[in-house]
Amino acid sequence: MATKAKIKITEGKKKNTEITVLFNPNEYKINRTTRYSFQPVQGENKPTVQFNNGNEATLTMDLFFDTSESRKDVRDTTKKIVELLDIDAALHTPPICTFAWGTLTFTGVFTQVNQRFTMFMEDGKPIRAVLTVIMKEVDTSNIARESSDRTKERVLKQGEELWMLAAREYEDPSEWRSIARANNINNPRLAETSRKVIVPPLE
């Protein structure tokens, strides 16, 4: 029996959630590049070459979905893949995932999902789809991230009020009082633009 490819969410609110691919891909492509600077040298035929940095690997593949037997809307299945582009509230970024199939294990984030619907019911409901997905490799040991349980420092933008900052940092505009208390701001409407404010962790 063929081993089914799986996508596992490794961090965030849906950690350890697995999505089993309906049909294994026919092929996949892994691309990796490095970046160099080429500087011309006066009086020389060849430029000097300086290595800048390596780029993350990219995994590209097509995933096939077919619900013609059940006659269900194929989008109910494909949305599980599309939602991997959404921001996870616990991480404030899309979730990190691992695509595993046979000897291939690729950990990264989904950066692009293109949906192509190729078969429909009489009423226009799609029952077959091909998703072209792109993942970019992530080194999980070297991730810069901030969350609502850590103290942070922010600068108020032009026209930004404390409730807007609370909505951006906590996803809850009513938490502006926590920011006001941490910064001894009695009147939030008088908070100055470009002022540095402490964004405390939520208790």
VMD Tcl script that draws the C-alpha trace (Angstrom):
set ca {
  {0.00 0.00 0.00}
  {1.39 3.38 -1.02}
  {2.44 5.75 1.75}
  {0.28 8.86 1.81}
  {1.98 12.24 1.95}
  {1.09 14.27 5.02}
  {1.26 17.89 6.11}
  {1.70 18.38 9.85}
  {1.34 21.68 11.65}
  {4.25 21.81 14.08}
  {3.54 25.03 16.00}
  {0.63 27.24 16.99}
  {-2.98 26.68 18.03}
  {-3.39 23.76 15.63}
  {-0.09 22.12 16.60}
  {0.12 18.43 15.67}
  {-2.85 18.70 13.29}
  {-2.23 16.44 10.28}
  {-3.62 16.80 6.78}
  {-3.36 13.65 4.69}
  {-2.93 14.41 1.00}
  {-5.72 12.78 -1.01}
  {-3.42 11.83 -3.88}
  {0.37 11.84 -3.74}
  {2.05 14.35 -6.08}
  {3.38 13.10 -9.40}
  {6.50 15.18 -8.89}
  {7.96 17.91 -6.74}
  {10.70 20.47 -7.23}
  {13.19 21.71 -4.64}
  {15.12 24.86 -5.49}
  {17.98 26.40 -3.54}
  {20.08 29.43 -4.48}
  {22.94 31.48 -3.11}
  {23.58 35.18 -3.55}
  {26.86 36.78 -4.65}
  {27.99 40.33 -5.33}
  {30.04 40.93 -8.47}
  {32.11 44.12 -8.22}
  {33.95 45.40 -11.31}
  {37.63 46.19 -10.79}
  {39.20 48.97 -12.83}
  {41.87 47.61 -15.16}
  {40.84 43.97 -14.64}
  {38.99 41.64 -17.03}
  {37.03 39.93 -14.28}
  {35.09 41.31 -11.32}
  {35.72 40.37 -7.72}
  {33.18 37.96 -6.31}
  {31.84 38.16 -2.76}
  {29.47 35.67 -1.20}
  {26.53 37.41 0.48}
  {24.23 34.76 1.86}
  {22.43 31.54 1.16}
  {18.71 31.56 0.46}
  {16.12 29.22 1.88}
  {15.13 26.16 -0.11}
  {11.77 26.24 -1.90}
  {9.48 23.24 -2.39}
  {6.97 23.41 -5.25}
  {4.41 20.74 -6.14}
  {0.90 20.10 -7.43}
  {-1.67 18.47 -5.15}
  {-4.68 16.77 -6.75}
  {-8.15 16.67 -5.15}
  {-11.23 14.81 -6.42}
  {-14.62 14.46 -4.69}
  {-16.59 13.23 -7.70}
  {-17.61 10.02 -5.92}
  {-19.07 11.76 -2.88}
  {-20.27 14.70 -5.01}
  {-19.20 17.06 -2.22}
  {-17.76 20.51 -2.87}
  {-14.02 19.98 -3.30}
  {-13.36 23.37 -1.70}
  {-14.36 21.90 1.66}
  {-11.22 19.78 1.35}
  {-8.85 22.22 -0.34}
  {-9.55 24.97 2.21}
  {-7.50 23.01 4.75}
  {-4.46 23.72 2.58}
  {-5.43 27.32 1.80}
  {-5.86 28.08 5.51}
  {-2.17 27.29 6.07}
  {-1.54 30.79 4.70}
  {-3.61 32.38 7.48}
  {-2.01 34.00 10.52}
  {-2.04 31.83 13.62}
  {-3.22 33.92 16.59}
  {-0.75 32.22 18.93}
  {2.25 32.88 16.67}
  {1.21 36.12 14.91}
  {2.50 34.44 11.74}
  {1.25 31.62 9.52}
  {1.97 28.23 11.08}
  {5.15 26.27 10.48}
  {4.42 22.95 8.78}
  {6.25 19.79 7.82}
  {5.54 18.04 4.54}
  {6.49 14.38 4.85}
  {6.39 11.75 2.14}
  {8.65 8.74 2.06}
  {12.22 9.93 2.58}
  {11.31 13.60 2.05}
  {10.82 15.78 5.12}
  {10.52 19.50 4.42}
  {9.81 22.02 7.20}
  {8.71 25.52 6.35}
  {5.81 27.86 5.72}
  {3.32 27.94 2.88}
  {3.87 31.13 0.91}
  {1.61 30.50 -2.08}
  {-1.39 28.33 -2.98}
  {-2.85 28.56 -6.49}
  {-6.17 26.76 -6.97}
  {-7.31 25.44 -10.34}
  {-10.77 23.83 -10.53}
  {-11.16 21.40 -13.41}
  {-14.47 19.52 -12.96}
  {-17.91 20.72 -11.87}
  {-21.42 19.47 -11.10}
  {-24.37 20.67 -13.15}
  {-24.97 23.45 -10.62}
  {-21.39 24.70 -10.95}
  {-20.11 23.12 -7.74}
  {-16.42 22.20 -8.17}
  {-15.55 18.54 -7.51}
  {-12.00 18.38 -8.82}
  {-9.07 20.71 -8.19}
  {-5.32 21.02 -8.58}
  {-3.46 23.12 -6.03}
  {0.00 24.38 -6.90}
  {1.66 25.04 -3.55}
  {4.96 26.66 -2.62}
  {6.69 26.16 0.72}
  {9.79 28.01 1.88}
  {12.21 26.32 4.23}
  {12.40 27.57 7.82}
  {15.14 26.95 10.32}
  {13.08 26.46 13.46}
  {16.12 27.00 15.68}
  {16.54 30.56 14.41}
  {13.08 32.12 14.32}
  {12.50 35.70 15.41}
  {9.01 36.03 16.78}
  {7.13 38.03 19.37}
  {3.89 37.11 21.10}
  {1.38 38.73 23.44}
  {2.96 37.09 26.50}
  {6.19 39.09 26.25}
  {6.90 42.75 27.02}
  {7.58 44.77 23.88}
  {8.36 48.36 23.00}
  {6.51 50.10 20.19}
  {6.39 53.58 18.65}
  {2.97 55.15 18.08}
  {2.46 55.79 14.38}
  {0.89 58.91 12.90}
  {-2.79 58.89 13.83}
  {-2.50 55.67 15.83}
  {-4.41 55.48 19.10}
  {-3.90 53.04 21.95}
  {-6.92 50.94 21.00}
  {-5.45 50.49 17.51}
  {-2.13 49.39 19.02}
  {-3.98 46.95 21.30}
  {-5.83 45.53 18.31}
  {-2.55 45.04 16.46}
  {-0.62 43.53 19.37}
  {-3.31 41.65 21.30}
  {-6.00 41.26 18.62}
  {-8.31 42.89 21.17}
  {-8.80 46.70 21.05}
  {-10.39 46.70 24.53}
  {-6.97 45.90 26.02}
  {-5.80 49.50 25.44}
  {-6.14 50.06 29.20}
  {-3.29 47.60 29.84}
  {-1.01 49.71 27.65}
  {-2.20 52.95 29.24}
  {-1.51 51.65 32.76}
  {1.96 50.38 31.83}
  {2.90 53.82 30.46}
  {1.12 56.03 33.02}
  {-1.11 57.49 30.32}
  {-4.15 59.11 31.94}
  {-5.76 60.33 28.73}
  {-5.13 57.96 25.79}
  {-6.29 60.62 23.32}
  {-3.31 62.77 24.29}
  {-0.71 60.08 23.58}
  {1.87 61.70 21.32}
  {2.74 60.43 17.86}
  {6.21 58.86 17.72}
  {6.15 58.25 21.46}
  {7.69 54.99 22.59}
  {5.29 52.88 24.63}
  {5.64 49.63 26.52}
  {3.29 46.86 25.47}
  {3.04 44.62 28.55}
  {2.25 40.90 28.46}
  {-1.36 39.95 29.06}
  {-1.97 38.22 32.35}
}
mol new
graphics top color blue
foreach p $ca { graphics top sphere $p radius 0.5 }
foreach p [lrange $ca 0 end-1] q [lrange $ca 1 end] { graphics top cylinder $p $q radius 0.2 }
display resetview
